[in-house]
């Protein structure tokens, strides 16, 4: 099968590669760009472990071809932290509020949470739950994930944040 050149910006840097037209975006990111943060979970878009931010919207990269992302601006979980390694408020929130257990869903939750807070900087608990509804977690019961996103919203707004319960 003939390969196609794709060019995009990933985490602020130019990225390109040759792909078969059937190559999924998740496989391009993981296998060619070595960005293994987004996980391959269900391959059906149900779990959200593969969620990335593409041109200002959350997409499930397991059901999108890399050629469809040609020319796009993509943010993966690896691009959330500042270049110096300072954690994004969401990453800090997940750490401080115990928003992860096994960690498999975490990259997708973080990138979805990022887009949610870009669209709605001060979401209510119900809005957070609705906003992450397409991302499944089998470990946490979502309570601390919601608290982590609330923490990040407060931190990004410069408001005081609640400390995690021990």
C-alpha positions as CSV (number, residue, x, y, z in Angstrom):
1,X,0.0,0.0,0.0
2,X,1.3,3.4,-0.9
3,X,2.3,5.7,2.0
4,X,1.1,9.2,2.4
5,X,3.0,12.1,3.9
6,X,1.4,13.8,6.9
7,X,2.5,17.0,8.5
8,X,1.0,18.4,11.7
9,X,2.0,20.3,14.8
10,X,2.1,18.1,18.0
11,X,2.6,19.7,21.4
12,X,3.8,22.9,19.7
13,X,6.4,21.3,17.5
14,X,6.3,20.3,13.8
15,X,5.8,16.6,13.2
16,X,5.7,14.6,10.0
17,X,5.8,11.1,8.8
18,X,4.9,8.6,6.1
19,X,1.8,6.6,6.9
20,X,-0.5,4.1,5.2
21,X,-3.8,5.7,4.7
22,X,-5.4,3.2,7.2
23,X,-3.0,4.2,10.0
24,X,-4.9,5.4,13.0
25,X,-3.8,8.7,14.6
26,X,-3.1,6.9,17.9
27,X,-0.7,4.5,16.2
28,X,1.0,7.4,14.4
29,X,1.5,9.3,17.7
30,X,2.7,6.2,19.6
31,X,4.7,4.3,17.0
32,X,6.2,7.0,14.8
33,X,6.3,10.1,17.1
34,X,7.1,8.0,20.3
35,X,4.4,9.8,22.2
36,X,3.1,6.9,24.3
37,X,1.0,8.9,26.8
38,X,-2.3,8.4,25.0
39,X,-3.3,4.7,25.5
40,X,-4.9,2.2,23.2
41,X,-7.9,0.9,25.1
42,X,-10.9,-0.3,23.3
43,X,-10.3,0.7,19.7
44,X,-14.0,1.7,19.4
45,X,-14.0,5.2,21.0
46,X,-15.9,4.0,24.1
47,X,-13.1,4.3,26.7
48,X,-11.5,7.6,25.9
49,X,-7.9,6.5,26.9
50,X,-6.7,7.7,23.5
51,X,-8.2,11.2,23.8
52,X,-6.1,14.0,22.4
53,X,-6.9,17.7,21.7
54,X,-7.0,18.4,18.0
55,X,-7.6,21.9,16.6
56,X,-9.4,22.9,19.8
57,X,-11.6,19.9,20.3
58,X,-11.3,16.5,22.1
59,X,-11.0,13.6,19.7
60,X,-10.5,9.9,20.3
61,X,-7.4,9.1,18.3
62,X,-8.2,5.4,18.0
63,X,-11.0,6.1,15.5
64,X,-9.4,8.8,13.4
65,X,-6.9,8.3,10.6
66,X,-3.6,10.1,10.8
67,X,-4.3,11.4,7.3
68,X,-7.4,13.1,8.7
69,X,-5.1,15.0,11.1
70,X,-2.8,16.3,8.3
71,X,-2.3,20.0,9.0
72,X,-3.8,19.8,12.5
73,X,-2.6,21.2,15.8
74,X,-2.6,18.4,18.3
75,X,-2.0,18.4,22.0
76,X,-1.3,15.2,23.8
77,X,-0.8,14.6,27.5
78,X,2.9,15.0,27.0
79,X,2.3,18.6,26.0
80,X,0.4,19.6,29.1
81,X,3.4,20.3,31.3
82,X,5.5,23.4,30.7
83,X,8.8,23.0,28.9
84,X,10.7,23.2,32.1
85,X,8.7,20.4,33.6
86,X,6.3,22.4,35.7
87,X,3.1,20.5,35.9
88,X,-0.1,21.8,34.4
89,X,-2.8,22.6,36.9
90,X,-4.7,19.5,35.9
91,X,-1.7,17.3,36.4
92,X,-1.1,18.9,39.8
93,X,-4.8,18.4,40.6
94,X,-4.7,14.7,39.8
95,X,-1.7,14.4,42.0
96,X,-3.0,16.5,44.9
97,X,-6.6,15.2,44.8
98,X,-5.7,11.5,44.2
99,X,-7.4,11.5,40.9
100,X,-5.8,8.3,39.6
101,X,-5.2,4.8,40.6
102,X,-4.0,2.5,37.9
103,X,-3.4,5.5,35.6
104,X,-4.6,3.9,32.3
105,X,-7.4,6.4,31.8
106,X,-5.4,9.4,33.1
107,X,-3.9,10.7,29.8
108,X,-7.3,10.8,28.2
109,X,-8.9,12.3,31.3
110,X,-6.2,15.0,31.5
111,X,-6.5,16.0,27.8
112,X,-10.3,15.9,28.0
113,X,-10.2,17.9,31.2
114,X,-7.9,20.4,29.5
115,X,-10.4,21.0,26.7
116,X,-13.3,21.1,29.2
117,X,-11.6,23.9,31.2
118,X,-10.7,25.8,28.0
119,X,-14.4,25.7,27.0
120,X,-15.7,26.3,30.6
121,X,-13.1,27.7,33.0
122,X,-15.5,27.4,36.0
123,X,-17.5,24.2,35.5
124,X,-19.9,22.9,38.1
125,X,-19.6,19.4,39.4
126,X,-22.4,18.3,37.1
127,X,-20.8,20.0,34.1
128,X,-17.5,18.2,34.9
129,X,-19.3,14.9,35.1
130,X,-21.0,15.5,31.8
131,X,-17.8,16.8,30.2
132,X,-15.8,13.6,31.0
133,X,-18.7,11.2,30.3
134,X,-16.9,9.9,27.2
135,X,-13.9,8.9,29.2
136,X,-14.2,5.7,31.3
137,X,-12.3,4.9,34.5
138,X,-12.6,1.5,36.0
139,X,-10.8,2.2,39.3
140,X,-11.7,5.6,40.9
141,X,-15.5,6.0,40.8
142,X,-14.8,9.5,39.4
143,X,-15.1,11.4,42.7
144,X,-11.4,12.3,42.9
145,X,-11.2,12.9,39.1
146,X,-14.0,15.5,39.5
147,X,-12.2,17.0,42.5
148,X,-8.9,17.2,40.5
149,X,-10.6,19.1,37.7
150,X,-12.2,21.4,40.3
151,X,-8.8,21.9,41.8
152,X,-7.3,22.8,38.4
153,X,-10.2,25.2,37.6
154,X,-9.6,27.0,40.9
155,X,-5.8,27.0,40.4
156,X,-6.2,28.4,36.8
157,X,-8.6,31.1,38.1
158,X,-6.1,32.1,40.8
159,X,-8.6,31.1,43.5
160,X,-7.8,29.2,46.7
161,X,-7.9,25.4,46.3
162,X,-9.2,22.8,48.6
163,X,-6.7,20.4,50.0
164,X,-7.1,16.7,49.4
165,X,-8.6,14.6,52.2
166,X,-6.2,12.0,53.6
